[in-house]
Amino acid sequence: MLRVVEHEYDNSIVYDLLIEDNGKIISRSLIKYQIADVIIGDQHYYYIYDQFMNPIRETFNFLNFALERKTMNTKYVYMNALKFLYCFEEIIGLQLKDFSPINVEAFKDFLQGICRPGNTFVFENLTERSSETVNQYLGVYRSFLAYKNEENKYLQVRGHNSARYRVAVDRSIGVSQGYKTNIKTLNSVEIPRYISVDDYAKIIKHIRQQYTMREECIVRLMYETGMRIGEVLGLTNEDVVNQKFGENYYNCVYIRNRLTDKRYQMAKTTMKVISRKEYKSKAYRTANAGFQRVFITDELYELIGQYIDIVHNEARDSFSRRYMESTKADSVNGETDNFYIFINAFGSRLSNVTWDGILRKIFEEVGIQVDKRIRDNNLNHRFRHGFAMFQIQYRHIDAVQLANMMRHKSVSSVMKYYRPTISDKIRIKENFTQDLYGLIPDLREVTYGEKS
C-alpha cells in the first residue's frame, strides 16, 4: 500500500510517500517540485525545479518562449498546474502521455482534492480545488502535450459541450473547448456580489472618518470607472492626466503595462511588453491595443493630485532610498521622474496583499459580508461589478454600451449583469406591489361576504 500525504513545507505544497505493509511504514520519501520567478536584468524567467533543484528544461522553454506573450499571472497558473502534474507523475511512475483513462480520472480526483480509498494508492489531506480551476489546469496539460508533440487520446478527446471555468488569478469566467474529460460545472444564474450605491456611500463615509485619501482614491477608481485592482495599483503619475480632446479638456486615466510592473499590477486586456523598445511601437500607442483609457471627475482628479503631493513628498523625506528604489516606474512618455502612485506606509509601492487586508477590514467594519477561506466573491471585484450594476439600474444602458465601458471584447461577457439578483427581485416585486395598490387601493382591504 502506498499512502500519499500532502502537507506544506517552506510555503510550498509537498507530498510524503509512505510505503506500508500491514500498517507498518517500510520506506518514506518526499516529492517536492518548486517554482520560481527569477529576474535577470529587466527580464522575468519562469522555472520549475525537479526533486534535486535542477531546472526542468522542457518547462523552461515552454513557459519563457512558447508562452512569451502571456501575462505573468497566466504563467503562474501554468507553473502551478505543471508542478502538480510532475508530482502526480512521480507518484504513479508514469508520464502524462502514457496515462490510462483510469490514471486520468485519478489525476482529476487528485487535483480536485478528492481522497478516494484505493487498493494501491491512498491520498490524504489533499487541497480542494474548484471544478473550474481543474478544467483550466486540464487545458494547460493539453497545451503542454501539444508543445511537446505528444498526446493522450483520452485527455484530448472532444465532447459536444463546452465547459466553463473560473480563472484562478482574477476570478473571471472563461469557456474552454468541449472535452469529455472536463468536469461539468453548474451555470450560476446569480451575478457576483456587488457594491450597491448604499454600500458605496457607507464605505466612503467610513474611509473619510477612519482612513486616508489613498483608500478613497483606490475605491473610487474601481467603483466610478470599473477599473480592476491590478490596473489601479499599476498606475503611475504619467497615467493620470488632464488632456485636450477637441475643444475641451478631460481628466484621463491611461491603463497600460510596463516592464517595471509587478505581477499584481498587470493590466489584463492591454498589450504585454517584453522589451522597452515596444513602448515606441505603433501597437503599444494604439488605443484598445497598447492602452485603454477611462475618464474621471474633477473631484477625483484633484484628490489623486492632492494625495501625490502630500504622501509622496513625505515618503521622499522619510524613506528616500526605499522610495526611489521601489516606486520608480518606466516612463513611456519620456518623463525623467515616473513613479507608481499608490504606496504603503514605508515609502514602497502598495502591494495587493497589503491592500486586500485593508479592504477586508473596511468591509467588516461597515458590515459588508466577506468570504471566509474561499475566494468566490473577490472583494475588489465587487466594485467593478457595482460599476456595472449602477450603469444598468440607474443609467439603463444596453449590453453593447456596458461591454464598451467595462472594456470587454464580447457583449456576452456582460450579459450576467442583466439577470436580477435575489435582492433585485425582491425590490422589483415590492415596487410592482406598490404601483398596483396605487392604481387599485381596494386591494389592500380584503373582505368577503359583505353585500355591496
C-alpha positions in Angstrom: 0.0 0.0 0.0 1.3 3.5 -0.9 0.0 6.3 1.2 0.4 9.8 -0.1 0.0 12.7 2.4 0.0 16.3 1.2 1.4 19.0 3.5 3.0 22.4 3.4 6.8 22.7 3.6 8.6 26.1 3.3 5.5 27.7 1.9 5.2 25.1 -0.8 2.9 22.0 -1.2 4.9 18.7 -1.0 3.9 15.1 -0.7 5.1 12.4 1.7 5.2 8.9 0.0 4.8 6.2 2.6 5.1 2.5 1.6 3.3 0.5 4.2 2.8 -3.2 4.9 0.1 -4.1 7.4 0.1 -0.6 8.8 3.9 -0.5 9.2 6.0 2.1 7.3 8.6 0.3 5.2 10.0 3.3 3.4 9.4 7.0 3.2 10.3 9.7 0.6 9.4 13.3 -0.2 8.1 14.6 -3.5 9.0 18.3 -3.8 8.8 20.3 -7.0 9.3 24.0 -6.8 8.5 27.0 -9.0 10.3 30.4 -9.2 10.1 33.7 -11.0 13.7 34.9 -11.4 14.5 38.4 -12.6 17.7 38.7 -14.7 18.3 42.3 -15.8 14.8 43.5 -16.8 13.5 40.1 -17.8 11.4 37.7 -15.8 12.3 34.0 -16.2 10.0 31.2 -15.0 11.4 28.0 -13.6 10.1 24.6 -12.4 12.7 22.7 -10.4 12.8 18.9 -10.0 13.5 16.9 -6.9 17.2 17.8 -7.0 16.6 21.5 -7.6 17.6 21.2 -11.3 15.6 23.4 -13.7 13.4 21.3 -16.0 14.4 22.3 -19.5 11.2 21.5 -21.3 9.1 23.7 -19.0 11.6 26.5 -19.1 11.3 26.7 -22.9 7.6 26.3 -22.7 7.0 29.0 -20.1 9.5 31.5 -21.3 9.3 31.2 -25.1 6.2 29.4 -26.2 4.2 31.5 -23.7 6.2 34.6 -24.2 3.2 36.9 -24.8 1.2 35.5 -21.9 0.8 37.6 -18.8 2.8 37.0 -15.6 -0.4 35.8 -13.9 -1.2 33.3 -16.7 2.4 32.0 -16.5 2.0 31.5 -12.7 -1.2 29.4 -13.4 0.7 27.3 -15.9 3.7 26.9 -13.5 1.4 25.7 -10.7 -0.5 23.3 -13.0 2.7 21.8 -14.3 4.1 21.4 -10.8 1.2 19.3 -9.7 1.5 17.2 -12.9 5.1 16.4 -12.2 4.2 15.5 -8.6 1.5 13.1 -9.8 3.7 11.6 -12.5 6.3 11.0 -9.8 3.8 9.3 -7.5 2.4 6.9 -10.1 5.6 6.4 -12.1 4.1 7.4 -15.5 4.2 10.3 -17.8 1.1 12.1 -18.9 1.2 10.8 -22.5 1.1 7.2 -21.0 -1.8 7.9 -18.6 -4.6 5.4 -19.0 -8.2 6.5 -18.6 -8.1 5.3 -15.0 -4.9 7.3 -14.4 -6.5 10.5 -15.9 -9.6 10.1 -13.7 -7.4 9.6 -10.7 -5.4 12.6 -11.6 -8.6 14.7 -11.8 -9.5 13.5 -8.3 -6.0 14.4 -7.1 -6.4 18.0 -8.5 -9.9 18.3 -7.0 -8.7 17.2 -3.6 -10.9 14.1 -3.6 -9.3 11.4 -1.3 -10.9 8.2 -2.5 -10.0 4.8 -0.9 -7.9 2.5 -3.1 -6.2 -0.8 -3.1 -2.8 0.6 -4.3 -2.8 4.3 -3.5 -4.4 6.2 -0.6 -4.3 10.0 -0.7 -4.7 12.1 2.4 -5.1 15.8 3.2 -5.3 17.0 -0.5 -6.0 20.6 -1.2 -9.6 21.1 -2.6 -9.9 22.9 -5.9 -13.0 24.0 -7.8 -14.2 22.3 -11.0 -13.5 25.5 -12.9 -9.8 25.5 -11.7 -9.3 21.9 -12.6 -10.7 22.4 -16.1 -8.3 25.3 -16.5 -5.4 23.0 -15.4 -6.5 20.3 -17.9 -6.3 22.9 -20.6 -2.7 23.7 -19.6 -1.8 20.0 -19.9 -3.3 19.7 -23.3 -1.3 22.8 -24.4 1.9 21.3 -22.9 1.3 18.0 -24.7 0.8 19.8 -28.0 4.0 21.8 -27.4 6.0 18.5 -26.9 4.3 16.9 -29.9 2.8 14.3 -27.6 -0.8 13.2 -27.0 -3.0 11.5 -24.6 -6.0 10.4 -26.5 -8.3 10.1 -23.5 -7.4 13.5 -22.2 -7.8 15.1 -25.6 -10.9 13.5 -26.9 -13.6 16.1 -27.6 -17.1 16.2 -26.4 -20.1 18.1 -27.7 -20.4 20.7 -24.9 -18.0 23.4 -23.7 -17.1 23.8 -20.1 -17.0 27.0 -18.0 -14.1 27.7 -15.7 -13.2 30.5 -13.2 -9.7 32.0 -13.8 -7.7 31.4 -10.7 -6.0 34.8 -10.8 -8.8 37.3 -11.2 -11.9 35.1 -10.8 -13.3 35.9 -14.2 -15.3 33.3 -16.1 -13.9 31.6 -19.2 -15.1 28.9 -21.5 -12.9 26.0 -22.6 -13.4 23.9 -25.7 -15.5 20.9 -25.1 -13.6 17.8 -23.9 -15.1 14.7 -22.5 -12.7 14.7 -19.5 -13.6 18.2 -18.5 -15.6 18.3 -15.2 -19.2 19.5 -15.5 -19.9 22.9 -13.8 -23.1 24.5 -12.9 -24.1 27.7 -14.6 -24.9 30.1 -11.9 -27.9 32.4 -12.5 -26.9 34.8 -9.8 -24.4 37.6 -10.7 -21.4 38.0 -8.4 -21.9 40.1 -5.3 -21.6 43.8 -6.0 -21.3 47.0 -4.1 -24.6 48.9 -4.2 -25.0 52.6 -4.1 -25.9 52.5 -0.4 -22.8 50.2 0.3 -20.6 52.6 -1.6 -21.9 55.6 0.4 -21.2 53.8 3.7 -17.7 52.8 2.6 -16.7 56.4 1.5 -18.1 57.8 4.8 -16.2 55.3 6.9 -13.0 55.9 4.9 -13.2 59.6 5.5 -13.7 59.1 9.2 -11.1 56.3 9.8 -8.7 56.1 6.8 -6.9 58.3 4.3 -7.1 59.8 0.9 -5.3 56.7 -0.5 -8.1 54.4 0.4 -10.7 56.8 -1.1 -8.8 57.2 -4.3 -8.4 53.5 -4.9 -12.1 52.7 -4.0 -13.4 55.5 -6.2 -11.2 54.5 -9.2 -12.7 51.0 -9.0 -16.3 51.9 -8.4 -16.5 55.0 -10.6 -14.6 53.7 -13.6 -14.8 49.9 -13.3 -11.0 49.5 -13.1 -9.6 46.3 -11.8 -7.4 46.5 -8.7 -4.3 45.5 -10.6 -4.9 48.3 -13.1 -5.3 50.7 -10.2 -2.1 49.6 -8.3 -0.2 49.8 -11.6 -1.0 53.5 -12.2 1.9 55.9 -12.4 1.9 59.7 -12.3 2.1 60.0 -16.1 -1.1 57.8 -16.4 -3.4 60.4 -14.8 -3.6 63.5 -16.9 -5.8 66.4 -17.9 -5.9 66.1 -21.7 -7.4 68.0 -24.6 -9.9 66.3 -26.9 -11.4 68.5 -29.5 -12.2 71.9 -27.9 -12.3 70.7 -24.3 -10.0 69.2 -21.6 -10.9 66.0 -19.8 -9.4 64.1 -16.9 -8.0 60.8 -18.3 -6.6 57.7 -16.7 -4.4 55.5 -19.0 -4.3 51.8 -18.4 -1.1 50.1 -19.8 1.6 47.6 -18.9 5.3 48.3 -18.2 8.3 46.1 -17.6 8.7 47.5 -14.1 5.2 46.3 -13.1 5.0 43.5 -10.6 2.7 40.6 -11.3 -0.2 42.0 -9.3 0.0 45.3 -11.2 -0.6 43.9 -14.7 -3.5 45.2 -16.8 -5.5 42.3 -18.1 -6.6 43.4 -21.6 -3.8 45.5 -22.9 -0.5 44.7 -24.7 2.1 42.7 -22.7 5.5 44.2 -23.2 8.7 42.2 -23.2 11.1 44.9 -24.2 11.3 48.7 -23.5 11.6 49.1 -27.3 8.0 48.3 -27.5 7.0 51.5 -25.7 7.6 53.3 -29.0 5.8 50.7 -31.2 2.6 51.5 -33.0 0.7 48.7 -31.3 1.7 50.0 -27.8 0.5 53.5 -28.7 -2.8 52.4 -30.2 -6.0 52.7 -28.1 -7.6 49.3 -27.1 -4.4 47.5 -28.1 -1.4 49.0 -26.2 -3.5 51.0 -23.8 -7.0 51.7 -22.6 -8.5 54.9 -21.3 -11.1 55.9 -18.8 -12.3 59.3 -17.6 -12.7 60.6 -14.0 -14.4 63.5 -12.4 -12.6 66.8 -11.5 -13.1 65.9 -7.8 -11.3 62.6 -8.1 -8.6 64.0 -10.3 -7.9 66.7 -7.7 -8.0 64.2 -4.9 -5.4 62.0 -6.5 -3.2 65.0 -7.2 -3.5 66.1 -3.5 -2.6 62.6 -2.4 0.5 62.5 -4.6 1.7 66.0 -3.4 1.3 65.2 0.3 2.1 61.5 0.6 4.9 61.2 -1.9 6.7 64.3 -0.6 6.6 62.8 2.9 7.9 59.4 1.6 10.8 61.1 -0.2 11.8 62.8 3.0 11.3 59.9 5.4 12.3 56.9 3.2 14.4 58.4 0.5 16.4 55.3 -0.7 13.5 52.9 -0.4 11.1 55.3 -2.1 13.4 55.8 -5.1 14.1 52.1 -5.5 10.5 50.8 -5.0 8.3 53.3 -6.6 10.3 54.1 -9.7 8.4 53.1 -12.9 9.3 53.0 -16.6 8.2 56.1 -18.4 6.5 55.7 -21.7 6.3 59.4 -22.4 9.9 60.3 -21.8 9.4 61.6 -18.3 12.5 61.8 -16.2 10.7 61.0 -12.9 7.9 58.5 -13.2 6.6 56.6 -10.1 3.8 54.4 -9.0 1.1 56.4 -7.4 -0.1 54.2 -4.5 2.5 53.5 -1.8 2.5 52.0 1.6 3.4 53.5 5.0 7.1 52.8 4.4 7.5 54.5 1.1 7.3 51.4 -1.1 4.7 50.7 -3.8 1.5 49.3 -2.4 1.1 45.5 -2.7 -2.1 43.7 -3.4 -1.6 41.7 -0.2 -1.5 44.8 1.9 -4.4 46.4 0.1 -6.6 43.3 0.4 -6.1 43.2 4.1 -7.1 46.9 4.4 -10.2 46.4 2.2 -11.3 43.3 4.1 -11.1 45.3 7.3 -13.1 48.1 5.9 -15.8 45.7 4.7 -16.0 44.1 8.1 -16.2 47.5 9.9 -19.1 48.7 7.8 -21.0 45.4 8.0 -20.5 44.1 4.4 -20.2 40.3 4.2 -16.8 38.8 3.3 -16.0 35.3 2.4 -14.1 33.0 4.8 -11.4 30.7 3.5 -12.7 30.9 -0.1 -12.4 33.4 -3.0 -15.8 33.0 -4.7 -16.6 36.7 -4.2 -13.4 38.7 -4.7 -13.7 41.8 -2.6 -12.1 44.2 -5.0 -14.0 42.9 -8.0 -17.3 43.8 -6.2 -16.6 47.4 -7.0 -16.2 46.6 -10.7 -19.5 44.7 -10.5 -21.0 47.6 -8.7 -20.0 49.9 -11.5 -21.7 47.6 -14.0 -24.9 47.4 -12.0 -25.0 51.1 -11.5 -24.9 51.6 -15.3 -27.8 49.2 -15.7 -30.0 50.2 -12.8 -29.6 53.9 -12.8 -28.5 54.8 -16.3 -30.3 52.0 -18.1 -27.6 51.4 -20.7 -27.7 48.4 -23.0 -25.3 45.5 -23.2 -23.2 46.9 -26.1 -22.6 50.1 -24.2 -21.8 48.2 -21.0 -19.3 46.0 -22.7 -17.5 49.1 -24.1 -17.5 50.8 -20.7 -16.1 47.7 -19.0 -13.6 47.2 -21.8 -14.8 43.8 -22.6 -14.3 42.4 -26.1 -17.5 40.5 -26.2 -21.1 41.5 -25.3 -21.6 38.0 -23.9 -19.2 38.8 -21.1 -21.6 41.3 -19.6 -24.9 39.5 -20.0 -24.7 38.2 -16.5 -25.4 41.7 -15.2 -28.8 41.7 -16.9 -30.0 38.9 -14.5 -31.6 40.3 -11.4 -30.2 39.1 -8.1 -32.4 37.9 -5.2 -32.4 41.3 -3.6 -33.2 42.9 -7.0 -36.2 40.5 -7.4 -37.5 41.4 -4.0 -37.2 45.2 -4.8 -38.9 44.7 -8.2 -41.7 42.7 -6.5 -42.2 45.4 -3.8 -42.2 48.2 -6.5 -44.8 46.3 -8.5 -47.0 45.8 -5.5 -46.8 49.5 -4.6 -47.7 50.5 -8.1 -50.5 48.1 -8.3 -52.0 49.1 -5.0 -51.7 52.7 -6.0 -53.9 52.0 -9.0 -56.3 49.7 -7.1 -56.4 50.9 -3.5 -59.2 48.4 -2.6 -56.7 45.5 -3.0 -55.3 46.5 0.5 -58.6 45.7 2.1 -59.7 42.0 1.9 -63.3 41.5 2.8 -65.7 38.6 1.9 -69.4 38.0 2.5 -70.4 41.7 2.6 -73.1 42.7 0.3 -72.5 45.8 -1.7 
